């Protein structure tokens, strides 16, 4: 088709496509862009079918999502720097990230979308002789994409090779200040080198779509759901098994103090006694009581906790040491079961001291059961456990409920609980 213009006009005699042909060209261009983008079925995820306030019923989370929605819209118009979309699974991170990529495609710009575990798998398969793309070609496409969207960073297998590849990609894009969108559940669980890049305020903008909800009950080792359900104050037998009068008195005193603590958790409650005397039952009953009231509880068996902390240093661990350690240290109510039964290594003693010293200084509510008596506890710990200004120590002198052995003639005396708690 030619324009109907007079001789001498710049467009005289020039062939131009008709509107139908222009649309075909535009459609073909969009198809090429979509093929390059790697979005596949995610081309359906757009701003038009995204709820601007998210799906959470929490008004605060709705406000967070609405803010991130507006930030993403602005980033789409002028991609600059990095946009880090954070939040728990199912909060809408992927939809928002895909909507950014799709909007750029509709406007005729390139965008490259990759789910991080898939990206690493693709990079590995390029070493195969049957691969239809060379490693260098794919790696450079990701590193230098005009807009890169990395979905689900942190969900990959944390091998040294995977960490190195991701660092190379993100470090290059960081130094070149290439527009990048990253979705992630928790930055704290990343390799420190990657986390530092994502948290740099000079290039990365953080958007938290939804605040993750901390479960009411957290635990490391010990309680099964059935165990917790069965261990209540009502099912606690204050008569003991073959307990003498002093043993029964100590059980009744422990029950009274545990009930009082469960109603209004404050300071520390320390239960001591032989294995099977009822300490863990009372600690679990306190946890059960608090959970019924809708309050947060972290219950852990001390040897299991230390094993778990050691395991977080393993490449196979899905959580970081800092994440577990901070959750234990700062829980509104922490129940430490079987203190004193752990291996007394310097590392174990140091970790326990850090936890208890933090909670001691912060006066955080804590229940501690000690297998045996306090004489075997390391001095730095026992001095805090026996501080009358903070801690109530209740020795239980009854024997093991599971034992048929008669109680000793002269059981160790117990200290009366402090009044006015």
Secondary structure as GFF3:
##gff-version 3
##sequence-region A 1 421
A	DSSP	alpha_helix	19	37	.	.	.	ID=ss1
A	DSSP	three_ten_helix	40	44	.	.	.	ID=ss2
A	DSSP	alpha_helix	59	77	.	.	.	ID=ss3
A	DSSP	beta_strand	82	86	.	.	.	ID=ss4
A	DSSP	alpha_helix	93	106	.	.	.	ID=ss5
A	DSSP	beta_strand	112	115	.	.	.	ID=ss6
A	DSSP	alpha_helix	116	125	.	.	.	ID=ss7
A	DSSP	alpha_helix	135	144	.	.	.	ID=ss8
A	DSSP	beta_strand	148	153	.	.	.	ID=ss9
A	DSSP	alpha_helix	160	176	.	.	.	ID=ss10
A	DSSP	beta_strand	180	184	.	.	.	ID=ss11
A	DSSP	three_ten_helix	187	189	.	.	.	ID=ss12
A	DSSP	alpha_helix	192	198	.	.	.	ID=ss13
A	DSSP	beta_strand	204	208	.	.	.	ID=ss14
A	DSSP	beta_strand	217	220	.	.	.	ID=ss15
A	DSSP	alpha_helix	225	230	.	.	.	ID=ss16
A	DSSP	alpha_helix	245	263	.	.	.	ID=ss17
A	DSSP	beta_strand	268	273	.	.	.	ID=ss18
A	DSSP	alpha_helix	279	292	.	.	.	ID=ss19
A	DSSP	beta_strand	297	301	.	.	.	ID=ss20
A	DSSP	alpha_helix	302	311	.	.	.	ID=ss21
A	DSSP	alpha_helix	321	330	.	.	.	ID=ss22
A	DSSP	beta_strand	333	339	.	.	.	ID=ss23
A	DSSP	alpha_helix	346	362	.	.	.	ID=ss24
A	DSSP	beta_strand	365	371	.	.	.	ID=ss25
A	DSSP	three_ten_helix	374	376	.	.	.	ID=ss26
A	DSSP	alpha_helix	379	385	.	.	.	ID=ss27
A	DSSP	beta_strand	391	395	.	.	.	ID=ss28
###
